[in-house]
Each structure stands twice: as C-alpha cells, then as structure tokens.
Amino acid sequence: MIATTASRVARLFLGLSLVAGVGCVYRSSPETGLCRDRTLDSKPFRGSRVFSGDIENLVYVNEEDTLWISDDNANQIYQADRDSGEFKARLRARDMVAAFPDAGRCDDGDDDPETECSYVEELETLAYDAQARTLYVINTVGDPEKTPPTDKPAIFRLRKREADQNFRFRNWQELPSGPRYDAAVVADGTLYVAVDAELRAYTWSDNRLDGTAAISTPHGNIVGAGYDGEHVWLLTASNKLVRIRWQDRSEDGVWDLEAQKIGKPKGLAVVPGELFVADGDQPNPIYALRFDTAQGLGRAAWLGGWPRSCP
C-alpha cells in the first residue's frame, strides 16, 4: 500500500511538472535527447544597444567564459557572456585595418580605381586555440562568382600573453583561394578548416591547406565545428549535429536539430556541459543546448521541477 501511494505521488508530481512546462523538459525532444536550456538574444545583445546584422559563427574562450560571435554583414565580432549573453565588447573591421593597413585593400585584378576589394568585408569564421591563447579570424568570400571580387579570403591571428589579458593583433595573411572556409576548429594544436563536407588541416607557416581530409561527413556541408578534447563536433547545413571520436575519426552520434526549431544553423561552440548553436534566420538567436537523461527526469520529478542543467 505504501509503495502504491508513493508511486501515485511520483506520477502526480511528474504530471504537474510537465503541465507547468518549467525548465528544459518542456522543450526537450525524445527523438534527439537534446533540450534547449536558454536563448541568448543578439538584437540587441543583453545589456546593450548593440544589434547583430547576420551571425555566422561562434567560438568559446574558456578563460573568459565568453562567446566570440562573428557577423559578416556588420563586419564585426562580438564578445558576450556565455551564461547570460550579456554584451562585453566588439571588434570591428576598421580595427583590423588599423592594426593591419594592408588588409584594407586587395588586388581585384581590375584597373578601375572605383572598385574596392578588401580582406575584412566578410569576417565570418572563428576558431580558438586554448593552449596557445590564439583566436583565429577568417575572412571568407561572400560571392565567389562575382567579377571582380569585392573581398578575398584571409586569416588573422590574435593572441593573449596571459589568460586575463585582452587579445592583441599579431599577424595575418591571405588564404588560398577557392574554398569558402565556413567553419574552423583547433584540435590538438592543429587548425582545421571546413571545405564543403570535409575538415582539412591548415598550416600557418607555409600557408598550406592539406589536400587530404582529416574528417569527411555524409551529412552535408560543415557550417560549425568544436572540440571538447575527446570529440570533434560538427554542425551541418542539413541541420545535423554530428559527434566524431577524434582518436579514430569515427562517427559515434548524430542528432537532428529540427526538433529544436532551428531554421538555419550557422555556427557551433562547444562548452563543457553545453552546446551553442546560432540560428541564421532572423532575429539571429543563439541557443544553448544540453542533453537530458532518464536519471535526471526521475530526480527532477521528486524535486518538484526541472533543474536548468536538463538536468
């Protein structure tokens, strides 16, 4: 009798919690095992009057506990608090040109002086090397078929000497033409960039892109990538989240993000316990996703609510 009563109480508690729709489980998907923990706004960013134009990429800088967010329409990179989304700072294309004047103009192959070409008009892709405290910023090509080009691909390095210092401009160089460079990630000290559905190693010293793919995915072009020390995570244009075991390059998980109501995935940041995905559709929200578990479900029901960790 006591066991039956306890079971009824547990079921009642569970039902009330689901009806209330509090926390993550209300938004979770049994198909994917993911739940949306919270949404970070970018129009404007919390605590500011700064509005994004078109968010393209995300990266997590661990010692600051912040997200760095690229915007190729405004040609800016924003820094926001990882937990709240509060605006911290921004880096503009004009700041890049001030540090590297040659990046403000490029040779477009046209003799017309009115035609402008730049290495900073499509600031799109980010990657962070935590060990070297180096932030990579990649300028892509907005319209590769446009003649003459209005922009060319380039890569910039910003570095901190100490963890609590600001990034300082270090150097830059033009990238090999051809690829779009829509995503990048640093894994075990090597920078990898996305070329369609592949990740290829890039070597700064000789400005060379490896001709052989380190990772190739059948799930579509890569638009976001992150590394957690064990896995490389990929976000694809087909709205798939893919987990690759880095040691043997084997795929060990795929999740469909349709259930999270993400219309146009545009960037991925991997944080301990969380994944951040930017939605390219307006108004450019950034979603913090977590995995829910059956164990957490039962524990949360007895606590009378769903903990924010999902659980």
C-alpha positions as CSV (number, residue, x, y, z in Angstrom):
1,M,0.0,0.0,0.0
2,I,2.8,2.4,0.9
3,A,4.6,1.6,-2.4
4,T,1.4,2.1,-4.4
5,T,0.8,5.5,-2.7
6,A,4.4,6.6,-3.3
7,S,4.1,5.6,-6.9
8,R,0.9,7.7,-7.3
9,V,2.5,10.7,-5.7
10,A,5.5,10.4,-8.1
11,R,3.2,10.2,-11.1
12,L,1.2,13.2,-9.9
13,F,4.4,15.2,-9.3
14,L,5.6,14.2,-12.8
15,G,2.3,15.2,-14.4
16,L,2.2,18.6,-12.6
17,S,5.7,19.4,-13.7
18,L,5.0,18.5,-17.3
19,V,1.8,20.6,-17.3
20,A,3.7,23.6,-15.8
21,G,6.3,23.3,-18.6
22,V,9.1,24.6,-16.4
23,G,12.8,24.2,-17.3
24,C,14.2,22.1,-20.1
25,V,11.9,19.1,-20.4
26,Y,9.0,21.1,-21.8
27,R,11.3,21.9,-24.8
28,S,13.2,18.6,-25.0
29,S,12.8,16.1,-27.8
30,P,12.6,12.4,-27.2
31,E,13.9,11.9,-30.8
32,T,17.2,13.7,-30.2
33,G,17.7,13.6,-26.4
34,L,18.5,17.3,-26.5
35,C,16.8,20.2,-24.8
36,R,17.0,23.9,-25.2
37,D,18.3,25.3,-22.0
38,R,18.0,29.1,-22.8
39,T,18.2,31.6,-25.6
40,L,20.7,34.4,-26.0
41,D,19.5,37.4,-27.9
42,S,21.5,39.3,-30.4
43,K,19.0,42.0,-31.4
44,P,20.1,43.7,-29.2
45,F,22.6,41.8,-27.1
46,R,21.6,41.8,-23.4
47,G,22.6,44.9,-21.5
48,S,23.4,46.9,-24.6
49,R,22.1,48.7,-27.7
50,V,24.3,46.6,-30.0
51,F,22.3,44.8,-32.7
52,S,23.8,42.0,-34.8
53,G,23.4,42.0,-38.6
54,D,23.9,38.4,-39.6
55,I,25.5,36.0,-37.2
56,E,27.8,33.4,-38.9
57,N,30.0,31.7,-36.3
58,L,30.7,31.1,-32.6
59,V,33.6,30.1,-30.5
60,Y,34.1,29.7,-26.8
61,V,37.1,31.3,-25.0
62,N,37.4,29.3,-21.8
63,E,39.5,31.6,-19.6
64,E,37.0,34.4,-20.1
65,D,33.9,32.2,-20.1
66,T,32.7,34.2,-23.1
67,L,31.4,33.5,-26.6
68,W,33.0,35.3,-29.5
69,I,30.5,35.8,-32.3
70,S,31.2,36.7,-35.9
71,D,28.8,38.9,-38.0
72,D,29.7,39.1,-41.7
73,N,27.0,41.7,-42.5
74,A,28.2,44.2,-39.9
75,N,31.8,43.0,-40.3
76,Q,32.2,42.8,-36.5
77,I,33.0,40.2,-33.9
78,Y,31.1,40.4,-30.6
79,Q,32.1,39.2,-27.2
80,A,29.2,38.1,-24.9
81,D,28.9,36.3,-21.6
82,R,28.4,32.6,-22.1
83,D,25.8,32.3,-19.3
84,S,23.7,35.4,-19.8
85,G,24.5,36.6,-23.3
86,E,25.4,40.0,-21.9
87,F,27.4,42.1,-24.3
88,K,31.1,42.6,-23.4
89,A,32.9,44.1,-26.3
90,R,33.3,44.1,-30.1
91,L,36.0,44.1,-32.7
92,R,35.3,45.9,-36.0
93,A,36.7,45.5,-39.4
94,R,38.2,49.0,-39.1
95,D,40.1,47.8,-36.0
96,M,41.6,45.1,-38.2
97,V,42.6,47.6,-40.8
98,A,44.0,49.9,-38.2
99,A,46.2,47.1,-37.0
100,F,47.0,45.7,-40.5
101,P,46.6,48.6,-43.0
102,D,47.3,46.3,-46.0
103,A,44.2,44.2,-45.1
104,G,42.0,47.2,-46.1
105,R,42.7,46.8,-49.8
106,C,43.4,43.9,-52.1
107,D,44.2,43.5,-55.8
108,D,41.0,42.5,-57.6
109,G,42.6,42.3,-61.0
110,D,40.6,45.3,-62.3
111,D,42.2,48.6,-63.3
112,D,39.1,50.5,-62.2
113,P,40.1,52.5,-59.1
114,E,36.5,52.8,-58.1
115,T,36.3,49.1,-57.5
116,E,37.1,48.3,-53.9
117,C,38.5,45.0,-52.7
118,S,39.1,44.1,-49.0
119,Y,40.3,41.3,-46.8
120,V,37.9,42.3,-43.9
121,E,34.5,42.6,-45.5
122,E,33.4,39.1,-44.8
123,L,34.5,38.4,-41.2
124,E,32.8,35.0,-40.8
125,T,34.7,32.1,-39.3
126,L,36.3,31.8,-35.8
127,A,38.5,29.2,-34.1
128,Y,40.3,29.3,-30.7
129,D,43.4,27.6,-29.6
130,A,43.1,27.5,-25.8
131,Q,46.6,26.2,-25.3
132,A,48.2,28.9,-27.3
133,R,45.6,31.6,-26.3
134,T,45.2,32.4,-30.0
135,L,42.0,33.5,-31.7
136,Y,41.8,32.9,-35.5
137,V,39.5,35.1,-37.5
138,I,38.9,34.1,-41.1
139,N,37.5,36.4,-43.8
140,T,35.6,34.4,-46.4
141,V,34.4,35.2,-49.9
142,G,30.7,36.3,-49.9
143,D,30.1,35.8,-53.7
144,P,32.9,33.7,-55.3
145,E,31.4,34.2,-58.7
146,K,31.5,38.0,-58.6
147,T,34.0,39.5,-61.0
148,P,35.9,41.5,-60.0
149,P,35.8,40.2,-56.4
150,T,35.0,42.6,-53.6
151,D,36.7,40.5,-51.0
152,K,39.3,37.8,-50.7
153,P,39.9,35.1,-48.1
154,A,42.4,35.9,-45.3
155,I,43.2,34.6,-41.8
156,F,44.1,36.8,-38.8
157,R,45.8,35.8,-35.5
158,L,45.0,37.5,-32.3
159,R,46.8,36.3,-29.1
160,K,46.9,36.8,-25.4
161,R,50.2,36.7,-23.4
162,E,48.3,35.9,-20.2
163,A,44.9,34.5,-19.6
164,D,43.5,37.6,-18.0
165,Q,44.7,40.0,-20.8
166,N,42.9,41.2,-23.9
167,F,43.7,39.8,-27.3
168,R,46.3,41.6,-29.3
169,F,46.7,41.6,-33.1
170,R,49.6,39.5,-34.1
171,N,49.7,38.9,-37.9
172,W,47.6,37.9,-40.9
173,Q,47.9,36.5,-44.4
174,E,45.9,35.9,-47.5
175,L,44.4,32.3,-47.7
176,P,44.5,30.1,-50.7
177,S,41.6,31.0,-53.0
178,G,38.8,28.5,-53.8
179,P,37.3,27.2,-50.5
180,R,34.6,29.1,-48.6
181,Y,36.1,28.4,-45.2
182,D,32.7,28.3,-43.5
183,A,33.9,26.7,-40.2
184,A,37.2,26.0,-38.4
185,V,38.3,24.3,-35.2
186,V,41.6,23.7,-33.3
187,A,42.1,20.1,-32.2
188,D,45.3,19.0,-30.5
189,G,47.1,22.2,-31.5
190,T,46.3,22.0,-35.2
191,L,43.9,24.3,-37.0
192,Y,41.3,22.6,-39.3
193,V,39.1,24.4,-41.7
194,A,35.9,23.3,-43.4
195,V,35.9,22.7,-47.1
196,D,32.4,21.7,-48.0
197,A,31.7,18.5,-46.0
198,E,35.4,18.0,-45.0
199,L,37.8,19.2,-42.4
200,R,41.3,19.8,-43.6
201,A,44.4,20.7,-41.7
202,Y,45.8,24.2,-42.3
203,T,49.5,25.0,-41.7
204,W,50.2,28.7,-41.0
205,S,54.0,28.6,-41.6
206,D,53.6,27.7,-45.2
207,N,50.1,28.9,-45.7
208,R,49.0,25.5,-46.9
209,L,45.7,23.7,-46.8
210,D,46.1,19.9,-46.7
211,G,44.7,18.2,-49.8
212,T,43.5,15.2,-47.8
213,A,40.5,15.4,-45.5
214,A,41.0,14.7,-41.8
215,I,37.3,14.2,-41.4
216,S,34.6,13.8,-44.0
217,T,30.9,13.7,-43.2
218,P,28.0,12.4,-45.3
219,H,25.6,14.8,-43.6
220,G,26.2,17.9,-45.7
221,N,28.5,20.9,-45.7
222,I,30.0,21.8,-42.4
223,V,28.9,25.2,-41.0
224,G,30.2,24.9,-37.5
225,A,32.8,22.9,-35.5
226,G,34.0,22.5,-32.0
227,Y,36.4,20.3,-30.0
228,D,36.0,19.0,-26.4
229,G,39.3,17.2,-26.0
230,E,37.8,13.8,-27.0
231,H,35.3,14.6,-29.8
232,V,35.1,16.9,-32.7
233,W,31.5,18.2,-33.1
234,L,30.2,19.2,-36.5
235,L,27.2,21.3,-37.4
236,T,26.0,20.8,-40.9
237,A,23.8,22.8,-43.3
238,S,21.3,19.9,-43.2
239,N,20.6,20.8,-39.6
240,K,22.5,17.8,-38.2
241,L,24.8,17.8,-35.1
242,V,27.5,15.2,-35.6
243,R,29.9,13.8,-33.0
244,I,33.2,12.4,-34.2
245,R,35.5,10.4,-31.9
246,W,38.8,12.2,-32.6
247,Q,41.2,9.4,-31.8
248,D,40.0,7.1,-34.6
249,R,37.9,9.7,-36.6
250,S,34.8,7.6,-36.2
251,E,31.3,8.9,-36.1
252,D,29.5,8.0,-32.8
253,G,26.5,10.2,-32.7
254,V,24.1,12.2,-35.0
255,W,21.2,14.4,-33.8
256,D,18.6,16.1,-35.9
257,L,18.2,19.7,-34.8
258,E,14.8,20.1,-36.5
259,A,13.2,19.4,-33.1
260,Q,14.9,22.4,-31.6
261,K,13.2,24.7,-34.2
262,I,16.5,25.9,-35.6
263,G,15.8,27.2,-39.0
264,K,19.2,27.9,-40.4
265,P,22.2,26.6,-38.4
266,K,25.1,29.0,-38.7
267,G,27.7,28.2,-36.0
268,L,28.7,25.9,-33.2
269,A,30.5,26.5,-29.9
270,V,31.3,23.6,-27.6
271,V,31.4,24.4,-23.9
272,P,31.7,21.8,-21.0
273,G,28.2,20.6,-20.5
274,E,26.6,22.8,-23.2
275,L,26.5,23.3,-27.0
276,F,25.7,26.7,-28.5
277,V,24.1,26.9,-31.9
278,A,23.4,30.2,-33.8
279,D,20.3,30.4,-35.9
280,G,20.9,32.3,-39.2
281,D,17.3,33.1,-39.5
282,Q,16.2,36.4,-38.1
283,P,16.3,37.6,-35.3
284,N,19.6,35.5,-35.0
285,P,19.1,33.9,-31.6
286,I,21.8,31.7,-30.1
287,Y,20.5,28.6,-28.4
288,A,22.2,26.8,-25.5
289,L,21.5,23.1,-25.8
290,R,22.0,20.4,-23.2
291,F,21.4,16.6,-23.1
292,D,18.6,15.3,-21.0
293,T,18.7,11.9,-19.2
294,A,16.3,9.4,-17.8
295,Q,18.0,9.5,-14.5
296,G,17.6,13.3,-14.3
297,L,14.0,13.0,-15.3
298,G,13.1,11.0,-12.2
299,R,15.3,13.1,-9.9
300,A,13.7,16.3,-11.1
301,A,10.2,14.9,-10.6
302,W,10.9,14.2,-7.0
303,L,12.3,17.7,-6.6
304,G,9.2,19.3,-8.0
305,G,10.8,20.9,-11.0
306,W,13.3,20.6,-13.8
307,P,16.8,21.8,-13.0
308,R,18.3,24.1,-15.5
309,S,21.0,21.6,-16.4
310,C,18.4,19.4,-18.1
311,P,19.4,18.1,-15.7
